[in-house]
Amino acid sequence: MALPVKDQLRYWGIVAAVFVLMLWALGDVLLPFVIGGAIAYFLDPVADRLENFGLSRMAATGLITVVGVLGFVLLILMVVPALVTQLIDLIEFMPSLVKQLRGFVEQKFPSLLDTQSSSHQFLVSLGETLQSKTGDVLQSVAASLGSAINVVVLLVIVPVVAVYLLLDWDRMIARIGELLPRDHAPTIKRLAGEIDDVLASFVRGMGTVCLILGTYYAVALMAVGLQFGLIVGFIAGLVTFIPYLGALIGGSLAIGLALFQFWGDWAHIALVAGIFAVGQVTEGNFLTPKLVGSSVGLHPVWLLLALSVFGALFGFVGMLVAVPVAAALGVLARFCTSVYLDSRLYTGLEGLNQKDD
């Protein structure tokens, strides 16, 4: 005999509360395991494909590990030094950039520097707000990363966790399926399958889109001679998973830098703007429909809300798990809506009469 619904809700509520409490208390400690689990989840289809070609799970995992290590070494040797160099140069260039911006504003928009004007007061208050918020965000991220594990340990633990989880992924999923409550196992498996479809479409698809666009932006901006093109392309590709935000941030940064570097050379400025226009057209019409699909069901506002809430509650780890949790909550919300539409709470007496007829 199954437990009453009230008891089931109590038990599952306790489990959810314990899970949230552990995430909040151990968030920093869980960071390498969350990243390792995400890598294993991302690579599991590749391992399954290699198994279909005749390799064992261990051989498939070993091949993926070797390729991953070689790719990581090449990335460290070829891309990261240039990325760090451009980032340092950009930070050092910022004071000069601010001074040039002030001179440009003094020449073109002198009213903005009038301390009595409302526009000047608005810009000052906006700048103070952004400065305080940016400081809080950077301090939170630094605290989350620094208080838990240093970078060296992180680089050691994450690959180990990823390899072990990838090796045992199928057995682990099967074991979890055996532990599900028998009465609810079919429904839980169906919902888990829908969540997996959403995550596969969004996380894997958008990860590929971010990589393609980031590479395109970086190569194209460096090709037209824009200073800091590599770091701008990296930033634009990194935040592309939030629709329009990557192009907005990267485009604003790139065009702003182009205005100072190529002022008067409108052809180069137009080229920089055209690069992001082409990137947006390509993403919206080809990359996202092909790699992500139209049935993901994650609205940009929902993503921003999830990132903000989980980042505030759980720090950097919360931001990492925000997207999969948002996808799961979206699937559960659609399921609860369908149950509600079939319930007496929604149909009332009219639904009862239709069933009797």
QUIFEN-V152750 format. One record per residue. N is the residue number from 1. OMEGA is omega in degrees with one decimal (* if undefined). Layout:
# QUIFEN-V152750
n: <N	N>
omega: <OMEGA	OMEGA>
This chain:
# QUIFEN-V152750
n: <1	2	3	4	5	6	7	8	9	10	11	12	13	14	15	16	17	18	19	20	21	22	23	24	25	26	27	28	29	30	31	32	33	34	35	36	37	38	39	40	41	42	43	44	45	46	47	48	49	50	51	52	53	54	55	56	57	58	59	60	61	62	63	64	65	66	67	68	69	70	71	72	73	74	75	76	77	78	79	80	81	82	83	84	85	86	87	88	89	90	91	92	93	94	95	96	97	98	99	100	101	102	103	104	105	106	107	108	109	110	111	112	113	114	115	116	117	118	119	120	121	122	123	124	125	126	127	128	129	130	131	132	133	134	135	136	137	138	139	140	141	142	143	144	145	146	147	148	149	150	151	152	153	154	155	156	157	158	159	160	161	162	163	164	165	166	167	168	169	170	171	172	173	174	175	176	177	178	179	180	181	182	183	184	185	186	187	188	189	190	191	192	193	194	195	196	197	198	199	200	201	202	203	204	205	206	207	208	209	210	211	212	213	214	215	216	217	218	219	220	221	222	223	224	225	226	227	228	229	230	231	232	233	234	235	236	237	238	239	240	241	242	243	244	245	246	247	248	249	250	251	252	253	254	255	256	257	258	259	260	261	262	263	264	265	266	267	268	269	270	271	272	273	274	275	276	277	278	279	280	281	282	283	284	285	286	287	288	289	290	291	292	293	294	295	296	297	298	299	300	301	302	303	304	305	306	307	308	309	310	311	312	313	314	315	316	317	318	319	320	321	322	323	324	325	326	327	328	329	330	331	332	333	334	335	336	337	338	339	340	341	342	343	344	345	346	347	348	349	350	351	352	353	354	355	356	357>
omega: <-178.0	176.3	174.7	-177.4	-178.8	179.0	178.9	178.1	179.6	-177.2	-179.4	174.9	177.1	178.6	179.6	179.8	178.5	179.7	179.8	179.1	178.1	179.0	-179.6	-176.3	-173.8	-174.0	-178.1	179.8	-177.8	-174.1	-179.1	179.9	175.8	179.2	178.4	176.9	178.1	178.2	178.9	177.9	-179.4	-173.9	-178.2	177.4	177.6	178.0	177.5	178.7	177.8	175.8	177.8	177.4	175.4	178.1	171.8	179.6	179.9	179.1	178.7	178.4	178.3	179.5	178.6	179.9	-180.0	179.7	179.5	179.3	178.6	177.9	179.1	178.7	178.3	178.3	179.6	-175.3	-170.3	-169.8	-172.7	178.7	178.6	179.6	179.5	179.6	179.3	178.5	178.0	178.9	179.6	178.6	179.0	-177.5	-174.3	178.2	177.6	178.7	178.2	179.5	177.6	178.5	178.6	177.5	178.0	179.9	178.7	-177.1	-172.4	-175.6	-176.1	-178.4	-179.4	-178.9	175.5	-173.9	-178.7	-176.7	179.9	179.4	177.9	179.2	178.0	-179.8	178.6	179.9	177.9	179.1	178.2	178.9	179.7	180.0	-179.6	-179.7	178.8	177.6	179.1	-179.0	-179.4	178.8	178.8	179.3	179.7	178.7	-179.3	-178.6	-173.5	-175.4	-174.4	-170.6	176.8	-171.6	-178.0	179.3	179.1	-179.7	177.6	-173.6	-175.1	178.8	179.8	178.1	-178.8	-178.6	-179.1	178.9	178.3	179.7	-175.1	-172.1	-176.3	178.3	-179.8	178.6	178.8	179.9	176.9	177.8	178.5	-177.4	-179.4	174.7	-172.5	-177.8	-173.8	-175.7	-180.0	-179.7	-179.6	179.9	178.7	178.3	177.9	176.8	177.7	177.5	178.5	177.8	-180.0	-179.4	179.1	179.8	-173.3	-173.6	-179.0	-179.1	-178.9	174.0	177.3	178.2	178.9	-179.5	-179.1	-177.8	178.0	177.6	179.9	-179.0	-177.2	-178.4	-177.4	-179.5	176.3	-179.7	179.2	174.1	-179.5	174.3	178.5	-179.6	-179.1	-177.7	177.6	177.7	178.0	-179.9	-178.8	179.1	-176.2	-175.7	179.6	-177.7	170.0	-173.0	176.7	-175.9	179.7	179.3	-179.3	-179.1	-179.1	179.9	178.7	180.0	-177.7	-179.8	176.3	177.4	179.8	179.5	179.9	-177.6	-174.2	-175.9	-176.7	176.4	-171.1	179.0	178.6	178.4	177.5	177.7	178.8	177.6	179.8	178.4	-179.1	175.3	177.6	178.3	179.7	178.2	179.6	179.5	-174.6	-173.4	-175.7	-171.5	-176.7	177.8	-176.3	-172.1	-176.9	-178.1	-175.0	-174.3	-177.1	175.7	177.6	-179.4	179.7	179.2	177.4	177.9	179.5	178.3	-179.7	179.3	-179.2	-176.5	-177.1	175.4	179.2	-176.1	-169.5	177.5	-174.5	178.1	177.7	177.8	178.5	-176.8	-175.4	-176.5	177.8	177.8	177.2	177.6	179.3	179.3	176.9	177.7	179.9	178.7	177.7	177.6	179.1	178.2	179.3	176.7	179.3	-179.1	177.5	-173.9	176.0	-179.8	179.7	-173.9	180.0	-178.3	-179.4	177.8	178.8	179.0	178.7	177.7	179.1	178.6	*>
